[in-house]
Amino acid sequence: MKKKKILVIDDDEDFGLALTYFFADKDYELFLAYTIADGMTMLEKERPEYIFLDNSLPDGLGWGKTEFILKNYPLTHLNLLSALGVPKTSASTFRILEKPITLDEFLSCLN
């Protein structure tokens, strides 16, 4: 069975490391990017089923890429992350998660 792919675009390297350890023996393939540019490259190359996109990244605001991702990768489940004020939305096309995020919250997005 093919493993589902998860792309995490977040500059918090400790968060990425924790996820790497957690998913090491799971039925998912985890990809990490620490900048928007690297994340967009990995998105095109890997075509993940799930994306976790942080807003505040070294090269800009990650959430500025939501429309591009939703338009060009309609089968991808998009999840937005932010440690700052999280806007309330009724959008059904993506989830917004407030950091710090628990592992249970992260896993609930994979169903």
Secondary structure, DSSP 8 states (H G I E B T S, - for coil): ---EEEEEE-S-HHHHHHHHHHHTTSSEEEEEESSHHHHHHHHHHH--SEEEEESEETTEEGGGGHHHHHHH-TTSEEEEEESS-------SSEEEEESS--HHHHHHTT-
